[in-house]
Amino acid sequence: MPASEVIGLAAAVLILLLAFGSVVAMGMPIATALAGVFAAVTGVGLWAALVETPDSVGPVATMIGLGVGMEKHISSIFGPLGLTPSDTEHRRVLAVLSWLQSG
């Protein structure tokens, strides 16, 4: 793993740990993102074994895997709160307000 990815992962762990205040809550999005990256890189690796691909395919697969992993985690947070995608409301703000009102 390149040093830049290690630094990015460490920063994500630190930010999520500070934001969530719990190792378990921090670990869930990290584990989901890493599973997404693993699936994307594995799929691309299998494809690259069969077809000649450019060097940029690996980083693109990593970005797609991270995006899918984080989207799944975000959906798992907003879904139980009943916050569906909307053009007029900000789900993140509504989620924070819901959390503040419950405590």
C-alpha positions as CSV (number, residue, x, y, z in Angstrom):
1,M,0.0,0.0,0.0
2,P,1.5,3.4,-1.0
3,A,2.4,5.8,1.8
4,S,-0.2,8.3,0.6
5,E,-3.0,5.7,1.1
6,V,-1.7,4.8,4.5
7,I,-1.7,8.5,5.5
8,G,-5.2,8.9,4.1
9,L,-6.5,5.9,6.0
10,A,-4.9,7.1,9.2
11,A,-6.5,10.5,8.7
12,A,-9.9,8.9,8.1
13,V,-9.5,6.8,11.2
14,L,-8.6,9.8,13.4
15,I,-11.4,12.0,12.0
16,L,-14.0,9.3,12.4
17,L,-12.8,8.5,15.9
18,L,-13.1,12.1,16.9
19,A,-16.4,12.5,15.2
20,F,-18.1,9.3,16.5
21,G,-16.2,9.1,19.8
22,S,-16.2,5.3,19.7
23,V,-13.8,2.7,18.2
24,V,-16.7,0.5,17.1
25,A,-18.6,3.4,15.4
26,M,-15.3,4.5,13.7
27,G,-14.6,0.9,12.6
28,M,-17.9,0.3,10.8
29,P,-17.4,2.8,7.9
30,I,-13.7,1.9,7.6
31,A,-14.5,-1.8,7.4
32,T,-17.2,-1.2,4.9
33,A,-15.0,1.0,2.8
34,L,-12.1,-1.5,2.9
35,A,-14.5,-4.4,1.9
36,G,-15.7,-2.2,-1.0
37,V,-12.1,-1.6,-2.1
38,F,-11.3,-5.3,-1.8
39,A,-14.2,-6.3,-3.9
40,A,-13.4,-3.6,-6.6
41,V,-9.7,-4.4,-6.7
42,T,-10.4,-8.1,-6.9
43,G,-12.9,-7.7,-9.7
44,V,-10.5,-5.5,-11.6
45,G,-7.6,-7.8,-11.0
46,L,-9.6,-10.7,-12.4
47,W,-10.5,-8.6,-15.4
48,A,-6.9,-7.4,-15.9
49,A,-5.8,-11.0,-16.0
50,L,-8.0,-11.6,-19.1
51,V,-7.8,-8.2,-20.9
52,E,-4.9,-5.7,-21.3
53,T,-5.8,-2.7,-19.1
54,P,-4.1,0.7,-18.5
55,D,-2.2,1.4,-15.3
56,S,-4.8,3.8,-14.1
57,V,-7.4,1.1,-13.6
58,G,-6.1,0.2,-10.1
59,P,-6.6,3.7,-8.6
60,V,-10.0,4.0,-10.3
61,A,-11.1,0.7,-8.8
62,T,-10.0,1.9,-5.4
63,M,-12.0,5.1,-5.7
64,I,-15.1,3.3,-6.9
65,G,-14.7,0.8,-4.0
66,L,-14.4,3.5,-1.5
67,G,-17.4,5.3,-2.9
68,V,-19.6,2.2,-2.8
69,G,-18.5,1.3,0.7
70,M,-19.1,4.8,2.1
71,E,-22.5,5.1,0.3
72,K,-23.6,1.8,1.9
73,H,-22.6,3.0,5.3
74,I,-24.3,6.4,4.8
75,S,-27.5,4.6,3.7
76,S,-27.4,2.4,6.8
77,I,-27.3,5.6,8.9
78,F,-30.0,7.6,7.1
79,G,-32.3,4.7,6.3
80,P,-33.4,3.9,9.9
81,L,-33.9,7.6,10.6
82,G,-36.3,7.8,7.6
83,L,-34.2,10.3,5.8
84,T,-34.6,9.7,2.1
85,P,-32.6,11.7,-0.5
86,S,-34.2,15.1,-1.2
87,D,-33.4,18.1,-3.2
88,T,-34.9,20.5,-0.6
89,E,-33.6,19.1,2.7
90,H,-30.1,18.3,3.9
91,R,-30.0,14.8,5.4
92,R,-26.9,15.4,7.4
93,V,-28.4,18.3,9.2
94,L,-31.6,16.4,9.8
95,A,-29.6,13.4,11.1
96,V,-27.7,15.7,13.6
97,L,-30.9,17.3,14.7
98,S,-32.6,13.9,15.2
99,W,-29.6,12.8,17.3
100,L,-29.6,16.0,19.4
101,Q,-33.3,15.7,20.1
102,S,-33.0,12.0,21.1
103,G,-30.4,12.7,23.7
